[in-house]
Amino acid sequence: MATKSALQLQFLTDQNKKVRITVPNPKQPLDQAAVNQAMDLIVAKNVFAYPQGVIVKKIGATQVDTDTTDVG
């Protein structure tokens, strides 16, 4: 069985749409303060633009773990 981990950063755009940035295999253990700081920097620097608009506000972050098992 293989476990994959990803960090999903969720933001709101200037068009009031939700967008998500996924970071595969984040450094463990996750540091909540570092994640918040990184999200604040993404909002402040306005680096990413989407068809849904530019990021203006952070919503939250979630760690997603997926287990995969070969059956054959």
Protein Blocks (a to p, Z undefined) as FASTA:
>chain_A
ZZddddddddddfkopacddddehiacdddfklmmmmmmmmmmnomaccfkbpcfbdfbd
cddddddddfZZ
